[in-house]
Amino acid sequence: MEYVRFLASHYDADCLSYQSIAPPYPYSRTPPEKSGPKFLTLLWNFPALARFDVLVTPERTSLNLRKMGLRKTKFIHTTHGAGDDERDWDTRIHDFDLVLLPGAKRRDRLLKKGLLRHGHYYVSGYNKFDLVSRMKTRRPPSFSNGRKTVLYNPHHNKHYSSWNKIGHKVLEYFARSDQFNLIFAPHIRMLDDGIVTGRELTPYQGIEHILIDTGSTHSVDMSYSLEADIYLGDWSSQVYEFLLHPRPVIFLNPHQHDWVNKDQFFWWSLGRVAETIPAMHAALTPDQAWQSHYAAAQKAAFSYTFADAALPAPERSAAAISAFLKYGQIEDDFV
């Protein structure tokens, strides 16, 4: 709640009221980080949620409230991230009354799959960029040794994540490196889900050129994306946030996915793809022409992924929600 209020403080939002959703019994007696199952939490809080005319949410589980009998409330989906993961083309998106989209890419793909209804979607832009610009998250560099800094950002999806295959080898590589600093900031769910544990990271905690962050505010406010010189990842849409300023990106593919010319792997065309640690090493030490080879593609992909409008994305989102609630549909889907 403290962090939510901190975020809201960057806007003229004094009129907002806040309420935490109560966890279902017996989860109400466990530590806050041990949240209850989503479905049970919704059911437990049904009377409180039924009071609202509109629910705006970045996730889709809340649509279960309709099955529980919540008929009059409008559901508005802000989507989550801006990556190419095929799971983002979830068929439940079709059931939202209004879908707000970060850019033309997601609009085009969802239209192609028949998951958007005319008058019920709007390309509003990426709200996070506006918030980050207000927060001024640029902070003093994590390192002052003159080395280039690599951000390693593995995802929690085991089918694509590099962590469960070669993650420890990646950390060992950088622990021995005399060329690079490393910021290890995995997807925020990895620690909560037990995919990575504090104990296994202990050997790397005292190394001066390695910073480990498994879930602080810096891991979600683009601090590391703005700071790093090179992005090293696999399946996280944070790579598109990193490309706010085009720079070298490397994708780890230890699962050896057949990825070329496939929509769900489009982001992998924006840098080098490495299946092994030696291949990663080769990708990390390119000649000076390496980035120029990808810069144009990165800029084009960024423009297709995120709308660039005169009004900030939050203002466009708010205006779209107001117009939709007034008229029951919205005509202009992209500016």
C-alpha positions as CSV (number, residue, x, y, z in Angstrom):
1,M,0.0,0.0,0.0
2,E,2.9,2.4,0.8
3,Y,4.3,1.8,-2.7
4,V,0.9,2.3,-4.4
5,R,0.6,5.7,-2.6
6,F,4.2,6.6,-3.6
7,L,3.3,5.9,-7.3
8,A,0.1,7.9,-7.1
9,S,2.1,10.8,-5.6
10,H,3.6,11.5,-9.0
11,Y,0.1,12.5,-10.2
12,D,-2.5,14.9,-9.0
13,A,-4.4,12.1,-7.3
14,D,-5.3,13.4,-3.9
15,C,-8.9,12.3,-4.3
16,L,-8.1,8.6,-4.6
17,S,-9.2,6.2,-1.8
18,Y,-7.3,2.9,-1.2
19,Q,-8.4,-0.4,0.1
20,S,-6.5,-3.7,0.3
21,I,-8.4,-6.8,-0.7
22,A,-8.6,-9.2,2.2
23,P,-7.1,-12.7,1.7
24,P,-9.4,-15.6,2.3
25,Y,-9.3,-17.6,5.5
26,P,-6.9,-19.2,6.6
27,Y,-4.5,-17.1,4.4
28,S,-5.4,-14.1,6.4
29,R,-3.3,-15.6,9.2
30,T,-0.2,-16.1,7.1
31,P,2.6,-13.6,6.1
32,P,1.6,-11.0,3.5
33,E,3.9,-12.6,0.9
34,K,1.9,-15.8,1.1
35,S,-1.1,-14.8,-0.8
36,G,-4.1,-17.0,-1.3
37,P,-5.2,-18.6,-4.6
38,K,-6.6,-16.0,-7.0
39,F,-10.0,-17.7,-7.4
40,L,-10.6,-18.1,-3.7
41,T,-9.5,-14.4,-3.1
42,L,-12.1,-13.2,-5.7
43,L,-14.8,-15.4,-4.2
44,W,-14.0,-14.2,-0.6
45,N,-14.2,-10.6,-1.7
46,F,-17.2,-10.9,-4.0
47,P,-19.5,-8.5,-2.0
48,A,-16.8,-5.8,-1.9
49,L,-16.0,-6.0,-5.6
50,A,-19.7,-6.1,-6.6
51,R,-20.1,-2.5,-5.4
52,F,-18.1,-1.2,-8.3
53,D,-19.5,-0.1,-11.7
54,V,-16.1,-0.9,-13.4
55,L,-13.1,-3.1,-12.6
56,V,-9.8,-2.1,-14.4
57,T,-7.2,-4.9,-14.3
58,P,-4.0,-6.0,-16.0
59,E,-4.8,-9.7,-15.4
60,R,-7.6,-11.9,-16.6
61,T,-8.5,-14.2,-13.7
62,S,-10.9,-11.5,-12.4
63,L,-13.3,-12.4,-15.2
64,N,-14.2,-15.4,-13.0
65,L,-16.3,-12.9,-11.1
66,R,-18.8,-13.0,-13.9
67,K,-19.2,-16.7,-13.4
68,M,-19.8,-16.0,-9.8
69,G,-22.7,-13.7,-10.7
70,L,-21.2,-10.3,-11.2
71,R,-23.2,-9.2,-14.3
72,K,-23.6,-5.5,-14.3
73,T,-20.0,-4.5,-13.6
74,K,-17.9,-3.6,-16.7
75,F,-14.5,-5.2,-17.0
76,I,-11.6,-3.2,-18.6
77,H,-8.3,-4.9,-19.4
78,T,-5.1,-2.9,-19.5
79,T,-3.0,-5.9,-20.6
80,H,0.4,-6.7,-19.1
81,G,3.8,-5.9,-20.6
82,A,4.3,-5.7,-24.4
83,G,6.1,-8.8,-25.4
84,D,5.5,-11.5,-28.0
85,D,4.5,-14.4,-25.7
86,E,1.7,-16.3,-27.3
87,R,0.0,-16.6,-23.9
88,D,-0.8,-12.9,-24.3
89,W,-3.2,-13.8,-27.0
90,D,-5.5,-15.4,-24.3
91,T,-9.0,-16.0,-25.6
92,R,-10.4,-14.5,-22.4
93,I,-9.4,-11.0,-23.8
94,H,-12.5,-11.2,-26.0
95,D,-14.7,-11.2,-23.0
96,F,-13.6,-7.8,-21.7
97,D,-15.9,-4.9,-22.2
98,L,-12.9,-2.7,-23.2
99,V,-9.3,-3.6,-23.9
100,L,-6.5,-0.9,-23.6
101,L,-3.5,-1.7,-25.7
102,P,0.2,-0.4,-25.6
103,G,0.6,-0.2,-29.4
104,A,-0.3,-1.3,-32.9
105,K,1.5,-4.7,-32.6
106,R,-0.8,-6.1,-30.0
107,R,-3.8,-4.6,-31.6
108,D,-3.0,-6.2,-35.0
109,R,-2.3,-9.6,-33.5
110,L,-5.4,-9.7,-31.4
111,L,-7.5,-8.5,-34.3
112,K,-6.0,-11.3,-36.5
113,K,-7.0,-13.8,-33.9
114,G,-10.5,-12.4,-33.5
115,L,-10.0,-11.5,-29.9
116,L,-11.0,-7.8,-30.2
117,R,-14.5,-6.5,-30.9
118,H,-15.0,-3.3,-32.8
119,G,-15.8,-0.4,-30.5
120,H,-14.4,-2.3,-27.5
121,Y,-10.6,-1.7,-27.8
122,Y,-8.3,1.3,-27.8
123,V,-4.6,1.8,-28.4
124,S,-3.7,4.1,-25.5
125,G,0.0,3.6,-25.2
126,Y,2.3,2.3,-22.4
127,N,1.4,3.9,-19.1
128,K,4.7,2.8,-17.4
129,F,6.8,5.1,-19.6
130,D,5.0,8.1,-18.4
131,L,5.2,7.1,-14.7
132,V,8.9,6.3,-15.0
133,S,9.6,9.7,-16.6
134,R,7.8,11.3,-13.7
135,M,9.7,9.2,-11.1
136,K,13.1,10.1,-12.6
137,T,14.4,6.6,-11.8
138,R,17.9,7.3,-13.1
139,R,20.1,6.9,-10.1
140,P,23.9,6.7,-9.5
141,P,25.4,3.8,-11.4
142,S,25.6,0.5,-9.5
143,F,29.3,0.2,-10.4
144,S,32.2,2.6,-10.9
145,N,34.9,0.3,-12.3
146,G,34.6,1.3,-16.0
147,R,33.3,-2.0,-17.1
148,K,30.2,-2.5,-19.2
149,T,27.2,-3.6,-17.3
150,V,25.0,-6.5,-18.3
151,L,21.4,-7.0,-17.1
152,Y,20.5,-10.7,-16.8
153,N,16.7,-10.9,-16.7
154,P,15.5,-14.6,-16.9
155,H,11.7,-15.2,-17.0
156,H,9.8,-17.6,-14.8
157,N,8.2,-19.6,-17.6
158,K,10.2,-22.8,-17.5
159,H,9.5,-23.7,-21.1
160,Y,11.4,-20.7,-22.3
161,S,13.5,-19.6,-19.3
162,S,17.3,-19.9,-19.4
163,W,17.5,-20.1,-15.6
164,N,16.6,-23.8,-15.1
165,K,19.0,-24.9,-17.8
166,I,22.1,-22.7,-17.6
167,G,21.3,-19.9,-15.1
168,H,24.0,-20.9,-12.6
169,K,26.5,-21.2,-15.4
170,V,25.6,-17.6,-16.5
171,L,26.3,-16.4,-12.9
172,E,29.6,-18.4,-12.8
173,Y,30.7,-16.8,-16.1
174,F,30.2,-13.3,-14.8
175,A,31.6,-14.1,-11.4
176,R,34.9,-15.0,-13.1
177,S,34.7,-12.1,-15.7
178,D,37.2,-9.3,-15.7
179,Q,35.3,-7.5,-18.5
180,F,31.7,-7.1,-17.3
181,N,29.5,-6.1,-14.4
182,L,26.3,-8.1,-13.9
183,I,22.9,-7.0,-12.6
184,F,20.9,-10.2,-11.9
185,A,17.3,-9.2,-11.7
186,P,15.1,-12.2,-12.6
187,H,11.3,-11.9,-13.1
188,I,9.8,-10.9,-9.8
189,R,7.8,-14.1,-9.5
190,M,10.8,-16.4,-9.6
191,L,11.6,-15.9,-5.9
192,D,7.9,-16.1,-4.8
193,D,7.4,-19.3,-6.8
194,G,10.6,-20.9,-5.4
195,I,12.2,-21.1,-8.9
196,V,15.2,-19.3,-7.4
197,T,16.2,-19.3,-3.8
198,G,18.3,-16.9,-1.7
199,R,20.5,-19.8,-0.6
200,E,21.7,-20.7,-4.1
201,L,22.5,-17.0,-4.7
202,T,24.6,-16.6,-1.6
203,P,27.9,-17.4,-3.3
204,Y,27.5,-14.4,-5.5
205,Q,26.3,-11.8,-3.0
206,G,29.8,-10.6,-2.0
207,I,31.3,-10.1,-5.5
208,E,31.9,-6.5,-6.1
209,H,31.0,-6.5,-9.8
210,I,27.7,-8.4,-9.3
211,L,24.4,-6.9,-8.0
212,I,21.6,-9.3,-7.2
213,D,18.0,-8.1,-6.9
214,T,15.2,-10.6,-6.7
215,G,12.3,-8.2,-6.1
216,S,13.0,-4.7,-4.9
217,T,11.3,-1.7,-6.4
218,H,14.3,-1.1,-8.6
219,S,13.6,-4.4,-10.4
220,V,10.3,-3.1,-11.6
221,D,10.8,0.6,-12.1
222,M,13.2,0.3,-15.1
223,S,16.2,1.4,-13.0
224,Y,18.2,-1.5,-14.4
225,S,16.9,-1.2,-17.9
226,L,18.0,2.4,-18.0
227,E,21.4,1.7,-16.5
228,A,22.7,-1.4,-18.3
229,D,24.7,-1.4,-21.5
230,I,23.7,-4.9,-22.6
231,Y,20.5,-6.9,-22.0
232,L,20.7,-10.6,-21.5
233,G,17.4,-12.5,-21.3
234,D,15.1,-15.0,-22.7
235,W,11.3,-14.5,-22.5
236,S,10.6,-11.3,-20.6
237,S,8.9,-8.3,-22.2
238,Q,11.2,-6.1,-20.2
239,V,13.5,-6.3,-23.3
240,Y,11.1,-3.8,-25.0
241,E,11.5,-1.4,-22.1
242,F,15.2,-1.8,-22.4
243,L,14.9,-0.8,-26.1
244,L,13.6,2.6,-25.1
245,H,17.2,3.4,-26.0
246,P,18.5,0.9,-28.6
247,R,21.4,-1.1,-27.3
248,P,22.8,-4.7,-27.7
249,V,20.5,-7.5,-26.6
250,I,21.2,-11.2,-26.3
251,F,18.7,-14.0,-25.9
252,L,19.5,-17.3,-24.3
253,N,18.0,-20.4,-26.0
254,P,19.3,-23.4,-24.1
255,H,16.0,-25.2,-24.9
256,Q,17.0,-25.0,-28.6
257,H,13.6,-23.7,-29.7
258,D,13.1,-23.4,-33.5
259,W,12.4,-19.7,-33.4
260,V,13.2,-18.1,-36.8
261,N,10.3,-16.3,-38.5
262,K,7.7,-17.1,-35.7
263,D,5.6,-14.3,-34.2
264,Q,6.0,-15.4,-30.6
265,F,9.8,-15.2,-31.1
266,F,9.8,-11.9,-32.9
267,W,11.8,-10.2,-30.2
268,W,14.7,-12.7,-30.7
269,S,15.3,-11.1,-34.1
270,L,16.4,-7.9,-32.4
271,G,19.7,-9.2,-31.2
272,R,21.9,-12.3,-31.0
273,V,20.6,-15.7,-29.9
274,A,22.9,-18.0,-27.9
275,E,22.2,-21.7,-27.0
276,T,25.4,-22.2,-24.9
277,I,27.7,-20.3,-22.6
278,P,30.5,-20.2,-25.3
279,A,27.9,-18.7,-27.7
280,M,26.9,-16.2,-25.1
281,H,30.5,-15.2,-24.6
282,A,30.9,-14.7,-28.4
283,A,27.8,-12.5,-28.5
284,L,29.0,-10.4,-25.6
285,T,32.2,-9.5,-27.3
286,P,31.2,-8.3,-30.8
287,D,32.9,-5.8,-33.1
288,Q,31.8,-2.2,-33.2
289,A,29.5,-2.8,-36.2
290,W,27.4,-5.3,-34.3
291,Q,24.8,-2.9,-32.8
292,S,24.4,-0.9,-35.9
293,H,23.2,-4.1,-37.6
294,Y,20.3,-4.3,-35.2
295,A,19.6,-0.7,-34.3
296,A,17.1,0.0,-37.2
297,A,15.2,-3.2,-36.4
298,Q,15.1,-2.3,-32.7
299,K,13.7,1.2,-33.4
300,A,11.1,-0.2,-35.8
301,A,10.0,-2.9,-33.4
302,F,9.8,-0.4,-30.5
303,S,7.6,1.9,-32.6
304,Y,5.3,-0.9,-33.6
305,T,5.1,-2.1,-30.0
306,F,4.4,1.2,-28.3
307,A,2.1,4.0,-29.5
308,D,3.7,7.4,-29.7
309,A,1.0,10.0,-29.2
310,A,0.9,13.7,-28.2
311,L,-1.0,13.0,-25.0
312,P,0.6,10.8,-22.3
313,A,-0.7,7.2,-22.2
314,P,-2.4,7.6,-18.8
315,E,-4.4,10.6,-20.1
316,R,-5.4,8.7,-23.2
317,S,-6.4,5.6,-21.1
318,A,-8.5,7.7,-18.7
319,A,-10.2,9.5,-21.6
320,A,-10.9,6.2,-23.4
321,I,-12.4,4.7,-20.2
322,S,-14.6,7.8,-19.7
323,A,-15.8,7.8,-23.3
324,F,-16.5,4.1,-23.3
325,L,-18.6,4.3,-20.1
326,K,-20.5,7.3,-21.5
327,Y,-21.2,5.9,-25.0
328,G,-20.9,2.2,-24.6
329,Q,-18.3,1.9,-27.3
330,I,-15.2,3.8,-28.6
331,E,-14.5,4.4,-32.2
332,D,-11.0,5.8,-32.5
333,D,-8.6,3.0,-31.8
334,F,-5.3,4.6,-32.8
335,V,-3.8,8.1,-33.1
